[in-house]
Amino acid sequence: MLLVFLAEKAVLLFALPQYDFILLPLIPLFFILFGIGAIKLVYEKKDYKVSSLMGVKMMKLILSLVIIFGYIFIVKDNPQAFLASYMIYFIVYLAFETWMLQKK
């Protein structure tokens, strides 16, 4: 996540400064904190149930929608850049989570 953040921040600062926004560091922070919580709730257990795994994934989806709509309707500062950045982190987190599940 840190590498993705640094790469995105560099692109936004030097190539696309009009799309930079102040809340960018909060996006990877959300996924890092959510990942730590998911590890504690589900992945540390050797015999976790599929229903608990799906519950965590559903919670991530609902929280993501709340964050996206909250940003769009409350902050209203450059929503296209926020959505693009959020989707990048969402896909990276999804790929990492899938890789971790396949390792188990």
C-alpha positions as CSV (number, residue, x, y, z in Angstrom):
1,M,0.0,0.0,0.0
2,L,2.8,2.4,0.8
3,L,4.4,1.9,-2.6
4,V,1.0,2.5,-4.3
5,F,0.5,5.6,-2.3
6,L,4.0,7.0,-3.1
7,A,3.6,6.2,-6.8
8,E,0.2,7.8,-6.9
9,K,1.2,10.9,-4.9
10,A,4.2,11.4,-7.3
11,V,2.0,11.1,-10.4
12,L,-0.5,13.5,-8.9
13,L,2.1,16.0,-7.8
14,F,4.2,16.1,-10.9
15,A,2.0,15.0,-13.8
16,L,-1.6,15.7,-12.7
17,P,-1.6,18.4,-10.0
18,Q,-5.1,19.4,-10.7
19,Y,-6.3,16.0,-9.5
20,D,-4.5,16.0,-6.2
21,F,-6.6,16.2,-3.0
22,I,-5.8,16.6,0.6
23,L,-7.6,13.4,1.9
24,L,-5.6,11.1,-0.3
25,P,-3.6,9.6,2.7
26,L,-6.8,8.5,4.3
27,I,-7.7,6.0,1.6
28,P,-4.7,3.7,2.2
29,L,-5.1,4.2,5.9
30,F,-8.7,2.9,5.7
31,F,-7.5,-0.3,3.9
32,I,-4.6,-0.9,6.2
33,L,-6.8,-0.5,9.3
34,F,-9.5,-2.6,7.8
35,G,-6.9,-5.3,6.8
36,I,-5.6,-5.4,10.4
37,G,-9.2,-5.8,11.7
38,A,-10.0,-8.5,9.1
39,I,-6.8,-10.4,10.1
40,K,-7.8,-10.3,13.8
41,L,-11.4,-11.3,13.1
42,V,-11.1,-14.0,10.5
43,Y,-7.7,-14.8,9.1
44,E,-5.9,-15.6,12.3
45,K,-8.3,-18.5,13.0
46,K,-7.2,-21.8,11.5
47,D,-10.7,-23.0,10.9
48,Y,-12.6,-19.8,9.9
49,K,-16.0,-20.2,8.4
50,V,-16.9,-19.0,5.0
51,S,-19.8,-17.0,6.5
52,S,-17.4,-15.0,8.7
53,L,-15.2,-14.3,5.6
54,M,-18.2,-13.2,3.6
55,G,-19.3,-11.0,6.5
56,V,-16.0,-9.2,6.6
57,K,-16.1,-8.7,2.8
58,M,-19.7,-7.4,3.0
59,M,-18.6,-5.0,5.8
60,K,-15.8,-3.8,3.7
61,L,-18.2,-3.1,0.8
62,I,-20.7,-1.3,2.9
63,L,-18.0,0.8,4.6
64,S,-16.5,1.6,1.2
65,L,-19.9,2.8,-0.2
66,V,-20.4,5.0,2.9
67,I,-17.0,6.5,2.5
68,I,-17.5,7.1,-1.3
69,F,-21.0,8.6,-0.9
70,G,-19.9,10.6,2.1
71,Y,-17.0,12.1,0.2
72,I,-19.1,12.8,-2.9
73,F,-22.0,14.5,-1.1
74,I,-20.2,16.1,1.9
75,V,-16.7,17.0,0.8
76,K,-17.4,17.5,-3.0
77,D,-13.7,18.3,-3.7
78,N,-12.7,16.6,-6.9
79,P,-14.8,13.5,-6.7
80,Q,-13.4,11.9,-9.9
81,A,-9.9,11.9,-8.5
82,F,-11.2,10.4,-5.3
83,L,-13.1,7.7,-7.0
84,A,-10.2,6.8,-9.2
85,S,-7.8,6.7,-6.3
86,Y,-10.2,4.7,-4.2
87,M,-10.7,2.1,-6.9
88,I,-7.0,1.7,-7.3
89,Y,-6.6,0.9,-3.6
90,F,-9.7,-1.3,-3.6
91,I,-8.3,-3.4,-6.4
92,V,-4.8,-3.6,-4.9
93,Y,-6.3,-4.6,-1.5
94,L,-8.6,-7.2,-3.3
95,A,-5.6,-8.7,-5.1
96,F,-3.6,-8.9,-1.9
97,E,-6.5,-10.4,0.0
98,T,-7.0,-13.0,-2.7
99,W,-3.3,-13.9,-2.7
100,M,-3.3,-14.3,1.1
101,L,-6.4,-16.6,1.0
102,Q,-4.7,-18.8,-1.7
103,K,-1.6,-19.1,0.5
104,K,-3.7,-20.6,3.3
